[in-house]
Amino acid sequence: MTEEKTKLVETEKKKTGAKEYSLFAQIFASVWIIVLTLCKGFGIVSLETNDIIYSGIAIAGIFMPVYFSIWLEKIRDIKLG
């Protein structure tokens, strides 16, 4: 019974990691591009399509090192394992 409570407390104390932030950034960048493209289609925003796409790529690109480090860890595990 005590072990179960300890595990529950440990999972509650666990903070959001880099993977979760990176996933949020990817989703946010996708929504960013979709919403701005729709606004451009309706004439609300006067941005160029390239600017919209490049800004979304920049938002997602900020978190690229997180994915790159995950890939490197997987490659390392394959070579060693």
CNS distance restraints for C-alpha pairs under 8 A (distance, minus, plus):
assign (resid   1 and name CA) (resid   5 and name CA) 6.54 0.50 0.50
assign (resid   2 and name CA) (resid   6 and name CA) 6.18 0.50 0.50
assign (resid   3 and name CA) (resid   7 and name CA) 6.16 0.50 0.50
assign (resid   4 and name CA) (resid   8 and name CA) 6.20 0.50 0.50
assign (resid   5 and name CA) (resid   9 and name CA) 6.14 0.50 0.50
assign (resid   6 and name CA) (resid  10 and name CA) 6.13 0.50 0.50
assign (resid   7 and name CA) (resid  11 and name CA) 6.19 0.50 0.50
assign (resid   8 and name CA) (resid  12 and name CA) 6.18 0.50 0.50
assign (resid   9 and name CA) (resid  13 and name CA) 6.22 0.50 0.50
assign (resid  10 and name CA) (resid  14 and name CA) 6.29 0.50 0.50
assign (resid  16 and name CA) (resid  20 and name CA) 6.26 0.50 0.50
assign (resid  16 and name CA) (resid  21 and name CA) 7.35 0.50 0.50
assign (resid  17 and name CA) (resid  21 and name CA) 6.61 0.50 0.50
assign (resid  18 and name CA) (resid  22 and name CA) 5.97 0.50 0.50
assign (resid  18 and name CA) (resid  66 and name CA) 6.77 0.50 0.50
assign (resid  19 and name CA) (resid  23 and name CA) 6.09 0.50 0.50
assign (resid  19 and name CA) (resid  66 and name CA) 7.12 0.50 0.50
assign (resid  19 and name CA) (resid  67 and name CA) 7.93 0.50 0.50
assign (resid  20 and name CA) (resid  24 and name CA) 6.16 0.50 0.50
assign (resid  21 and name CA) (resid  25 and name CA) 6.18 0.50 0.50
assign (resid  22 and name CA) (resid  26 and name CA) 6.27 0.50 0.50
assign (resid  22 and name CA) (resid  60 and name CA) 7.92 0.50 0.50
assign (resid  22 and name CA) (resid  63 and name CA) 5.55 0.50 0.50
assign (resid  22 and name CA) (resid  64 and name CA) 7.95 0.50 0.50
assign (resid  22 and name CA) (resid  66 and name CA) 7.03 0.50 0.50
assign (resid  22 and name CA) (resid  67 and name CA) 7.85 0.50 0.50
assign (resid  23 and name CA) (resid  27 and name CA) 6.25 0.50 0.50
assign (resid  24 and name CA) (resid  28 and name CA) 5.93 0.50 0.50
assign (resid  25 and name CA) (resid  29 and name CA) 5.98 0.50 0.50
assign (resid  25 and name CA) (resid  59 and name CA) 6.73 0.50 0.50
assign (resid  25 and name CA) (resid  60 and name CA) 5.73 0.50 0.50
assign (resid  25 and name CA) (resid  63 and name CA) 7.13 0.50 0.50
assign (resid  26 and name CA) (resid  30 and name CA) 6.28 0.50 0.50
assign (resid  26 and name CA) (resid  59 and name CA) 7.77 0.50 0.50
assign (resid  26 and name CA) (resid  60 and name CA) 5.29 0.50 0.50
assign (resid  27 and name CA) (resid  31 and name CA) 6.21 0.50 0.50
assign (resid  28 and name CA) (resid  32 and name CA) 5.89 0.50 0.50
assign (resid  29 and name CA) (resid  33 and name CA) 6.26 0.50 0.50
assign (resid  29 and name CA) (resid  56 and name CA) 4.77 0.50 0.50
assign (resid  29 and name CA) (resid  57 and name CA) 7.07 0.50 0.50
assign (resid  29 and name CA) (resid  59 and name CA) 5.84 0.50 0.50
assign (resid  29 and name CA) (resid  60 and name CA) 5.83 0.50 0.50
assign (resid  30 and name CA) (resid  34 and name CA) 6.25 0.50 0.50
assign (resid  30 and name CA) (resid  56 and name CA) 6.85 0.50 0.50
assign (resid  31 and name CA) (resid  35 and name CA) 5.94 0.50 0.50
assign (resid  32 and name CA) (resid  36 and name CA) 6.07 0.50 0.50
assign (resid  32 and name CA) (resid  56 and name CA) 6.39 0.50 0.50
assign (resid  33 and name CA) (resid  37 and name CA) 5.93 0.50 0.50
assign (resid  33 and name CA) (resid  52 and name CA) 6.03 0.50 0.50
assign (resid  33 and name CA) (resid  53 and name CA) 6.13 0.50 0.50
assign (resid  33 and name CA) (resid  56 and name CA) 5.83 0.50 0.50
assign (resid  34 and name CA) (resid  38 and name CA) 6.17 0.50 0.50
assign (resid  35 and name CA) (resid  39 and name CA) 6.12 0.50 0.50
assign (resid  36 and name CA) (resid  40 and name CA) 6.03 0.50 0.50
assign (resid  36 and name CA) (resid  45 and name CA) 7.27 0.50 0.50
assign (resid  36 and name CA) (resid  52 and name CA) 6.71 0.50 0.50
assign (resid  37 and name CA) (resid  41 and name CA) 6.16 0.50 0.50
assign (resid  37 and name CA) (resid  49 and name CA) 7.11 0.50 0.50
assign (resid  37 and name CA) (resid  52 and name CA) 7.18 0.50 0.50
assign (resid  38 and name CA) (resid  42 and name CA) 6.33 0.50 0.50
assign (resid  39 and name CA) (resid  43 and name CA) 6.14 0.50 0.50
assign (resid  39 and name CA) (resid  44 and name CA) 5.13 0.50 0.50
assign (resid  39 and name CA) (resid  45 and name CA) 5.59 0.50 0.50
assign (resid  40 and name CA) (resid  44 and name CA) 5.79 0.50 0.50
assign (resid  40 and name CA) (resid  45 and name CA) 4.82 0.50 0.50
assign (resid  40 and name CA) (resid  46 and name CA) 6.15 0.50 0.50
assign (resid  40 and name CA) (resid  47 and name CA) 6.86 0.50 0.50
assign (resid  47 and name CA) (resid  51 and name CA) 6.58 0.50 0.50
assign (resid  47 and name CA) (resid  52 and name CA) 6.92 0.50 0.50
assign (resid  48 and name CA) (resid  52 and name CA) 6.53 0.50 0.50
assign (resid  49 and name CA) (resid  53 and name CA) 6.27 0.50 0.50
assign (resid  50 and name CA) (resid  54 and name CA) 5.95 0.50 0.50
assign (resid  51 and name CA) (resid  55 and name CA) 6.03 0.50 0.50
assign (resid  52 and name CA) (resid  56 and name CA) 6.37 0.50 0.50
assign (resid  53 and name CA) (resid  57 and name CA) 6.20 0.50 0.50
assign (resid  54 and name CA) (resid  58 and name CA) 6.08 0.50 0.50
assign (resid  55 and name CA) (resid  59 and name CA) 6.26 0.50 0.50
assign (resid  56 and name CA) (resid  60 and name CA) 6.29 0.50 0.50
assign (resid  57 and name CA) (resid  61 and name CA) 5.71 0.50 0.50
assign (resid  58 and name CA) (resid  62 and name CA) 6.26 0.50 0.50
assign (resid  59 and name CA) (resid  63 and name CA) 7.68 0.50 0.50
assign (resid  60 and name CA) (resid  64 and name CA) 6.87 0.50 0.50
assign (resid  63 and name CA) (resid  67 and name CA) 7.18 0.50 0.50
assign (resid  64 and name CA) (resid  68 and name CA) 6.09 0.50 0.50
assign (resid  65 and name CA) (resid  69 and name CA) 6.02 0.50 0.50
assign (resid  66 and name CA) (resid  70 and name CA) 6.37 0.50 0.50
assign (resid  67 and name CA) (resid  71 and name CA) 6.21 0.50 0.50
assign (resid  68 and name CA) (resid  72 and name CA) 6.21 0.50 0.50
assign (resid  69 and name CA) (resid  73 and name CA) 6.19 0.50 0.50
assign (resid  70 and name CA) (resid  74 and name CA) 6.36 0.50 0.50
assign (resid  71 and name CA) (resid  75 and name CA) 6.21 0.50 0.50
assign (resid  72 and name CA) (resid  76 and name CA) 6.05 0.50 0.50
assign (resid  73 and name CA) (resid  77 and name CA) 6.16 0.50 0.50
assign (resid  74 and name CA) (resid  78 and name CA) 6.26 0.50 0.50
assign (resid  75 and name CA) (resid  79 and name CA) 6.29 0.50 0.50
assign (resid  76 and name CA) (resid  80 and name CA) 6.09 0.50 0.50
assign (resid  77 and name CA) (resid  81 and name CA) 5.35 0.50 0.50
